[in-house]
Structure formats: structure tokens, C-alpha cells
Amino acid sequence: MDLEKLISTLKSNAAVKEALTLLRSQLPTTLFYHAYEHTEDVLHEAVQLATSDGLSPRDIELIAIAAAWHDVGFIWQSNNNEPLAADAVKRYLSGSTQCTPKEIDLIAQMILDTALISAGDSWKQVATRPLSCYLLDADLANFGRDDFFDKSELQRRELGEEVDSFRQKTLMLVRSHTWHTPAARAKWQAKKDANVAALERLLSTGQRTV
């Protein structure tokens, strides 16, 4: 099965479909970065990474469910939204026979692992489960893509922060970040290095655009 067909099939999965429906109808319109499109992007990238690294169909399905639900907490609040999303997916899956209790706990933990935690002067995501690695890399995929600055601007607008201050924080975050999976390192490390260099130039020159 090719990638796009696989993703289409996963989107018809009951749990994935439920999350996407919730996000499409209930996410606040003030979310410029964490909009519905972000979840679709993360779902796509997570499945692609997992497929590239040869994960089993069941593991890919569990990652897809976690990706679909990982930002559902933004429906209710932005700060500390991950526990809300984890609780929401556990409630939904506990009412079905789609996943075992162990798988439900794994999906919830993957979502909890997307939280940024303090790491000295910056922040990082910590993968506490092997499958979390694929969700975390997909969640921050734009660090190593051509749309890095476009996505960063959407996040800055969402947070309402001043340009230079936000860029300094972003630089610290991207510098401290490392990819968790072989597929992500191969796909995005070179472009991430280029994006860091470009961001450093913007900050050193005071330019507003790349």
C-alpha cells in the first residue's frame, strides 16, 4: 500500500476520525499554528516516518491514533493541554473494543510526551516510549523543512509575542532539539541545520524576513 492510500485508510479508522471531527468543529479560531491543519500534518509525517523505519501495521495505527488526538486538549485550553488530550482519548477508547487497556495507556503516554519540558535555558520533548519518538519527530517536523519560518510566524501570532523575543526562544529550542528516529534524522537534519543558520543571521542582523 502506498503512503497516501495508507494515510487515507488510517483517517477512516474510528478513533482517528473521531479526533479529526472534534478538531475540525471545536478548535478555537484563534489558533493559527495549532489549527486543524497541524494535526493533519503531524499525522501524515508520523505515519511516513514509521513506515520508513519499518514499523508494524499495528504500531503505525497506534501512532496515527495518538497523532490525531495529540492536540485535542487545545479545544479547552492551550497551556498544559496534553493531559486533557490524553484523558479524552482514554475516555473514547475505553468505550470501544478498538484497543486493549495496555494500548490505550500507550497512546495516552505518547500524547503526554509531546509536552515541552524545561531543559536548562530551553525546553525539550522527552520520549518515554519507543513509539513516542515518531509522534515527537512529526510534531516538530517543521524544524527541518522549508516551511520553518512560515510555521514559526504562525506560532508567534498564536502566542502574541514580539518578533525578536520569540525568535530568540525559537533558536534556543531548535538548538537543543534532536531527532529521535533514524527516518527523521535522514529526512530533516540537513535542512534543520540550514534553518538554524538562517535564524541566527536574522537575529544578528535584525532583519524581519529571511
N, C-alpha and C positions, 0 to 999 in steps of 0.2 A: 504493500500500500504506500503510495507517495505521501509526502508530508501534508500537503493541503487536504487530501482526502482523509488522512488520519485526524487532522485537526477538526475537520467538518464532522467526522464521526464522534469525536470527543465532545463537541459542542451539543450533540444530541443526547449525551449522557444526562440522566435525570438530575443529578446533583450539580453538574456544570450548568445546565440550562436554567435551573432554579436560581443560581447565583447571578448569572448574567441578566436574567429577568429582573431581579431585585435591583441590581446596579443601574440598569437602563431606566428604570422607572422611579427610583428613590434617591439616587445620589444628588446632593446639593449642586446647583448650577454654579456655585462659587468655586468649585474645584476645577482649576484649569489644568493641573498636572494629573491629579488622581481622578480623572474623569473615566467614563466607561472605556474609552479607547485604551487607557493604560492597562486595564485588566486584560483586554483582548491581546494587547502587545505582549504582556507577560506570559499569558497562556501559550501564545504562538512560540515565543522564544524558549520557554521551558520545555515544551514538547520537542522542539528541534534539537536542543542540547541533549536531552535524554535519549532521543533517537540516535543522535550522532555517537553517543557513548555506549550504545548497545544495551540499554536497559530493557527489562522485560515489559511486555504489554501491560501487565498489572501495575507495575511500578509507574509506568508512564501515565496510566489512568489516575492513580493516586496523586501524582504530581499535578495533573491537569485539574483535578478537583480542588486541590489546595490553591493553585494559581487563580482559579475562578472565584474563590471565596476570600482571598487574602486581604482584599480592601473593602469587604462588605461593612466593616466597622465604621468606615467613613460616612455611612448613611446617618450615623448617630453623633459621631464626634471625630475630630481629626487627631487630637492628642491621645496617645495610649489606645489607639483603635484596634490594635491587634488582638487583645483578649476578647473584645466584643465579637470580632470576626470568628475567632476560634470557638467561642461559645455558640455562635449562630450555626456554624457548620455541624457542631456536635449535636445540637438540638435537631437539626434537619435529618442528619444521617441516622440518629438513634431511632427515628420514627420510620425507618425503612430497613430493608434487608440488603441494601446495596454494598455495605461494608461491614466487616467484623469490628467488634469493640476495639481490638488492637489497631486496626487500620484507621478507625475514627480518631483514636488518640494520636496516631502518627500524623494524620492530616492536620489536626489542631496544632500539634507541635511545629510542623513546618510553617504554619501561619505565624505562630508566636516568634519563630526565629527570624521573621522579616523585620522585626523591630530594630531600630538603630540604638545601640547601647554606647555609653560613654567609654572612650578609649584614650585616656590622657587628654590631649588637647582637641581630639576629634571624636568620631563615632565610627562604629562598625556593626555589621550584622554577624552573628555567630551561628554557625550551623551545628545544631546538637544532634542531628540525624543525617545519615548519608544522603537521603533523598532531598533534604532541605537545601543541599548545595545547588541543586538545579533551579529551585524556586528563587533562591537568593541571587544567583547569577542573572537570571532572567529579569528580576525586579530592578536591577541596576544596569541592565544591558546597554542603556544609552551612554554610559561612561565610555564605551568602546565603539560608538557608532558615529556616523556623520551628523545625526540629529542631536548630538550632545548639547550644543549651545541653545538650540530651539527648545529642547525639553527643560533645560536649566532655567530659561526665561519663564516658561510656564510655571515652574515651581516657585520661582521668585515672586511672580504675580500672585500666586495662590497664598504664599506666606505674607505678602505685603512688605517685603524687606527692601532696603536701599541696595542699589546695584553693587557697589564696591564691597560692602559688608557681606552680602550674600555670596559674591564671588570668592572672597577670602575663605568663607566657611566651606564652600564647594571644593576649593582647591585642597584644603586640609582633608576633607572627606575622601576625595579621589586619590590623593597621595597615599592615604592609609589603607585604601581598599586593595584587596587581592581577589582574584577569581578563585572559585572553589572547585571548578570542574575542568578536566582536560579540554573538553569541547569549547568552553568559554575562553580559555587561555589561547587556544589556537585561533579562534574566530575574532577576538576583540582586543588582545593585549597591544598589538602594534598601534591600532587606532587610538586606544586609550592613552598611550604614551604621547601620541601626537596631540591629543586634546589637552592633556596636562600642560604641554609646552605652549600651546596656543593660549591657554588660560593664564599662564604665568606672564606671557607677553602682554596680554590685555591689562593685567594688574600693574605691571611695571611701567607701561606707557600711559595708562589712564584712558585708553580707548574704550568706546562704548560697544563697538561691534568688531567682529573678527575680521 
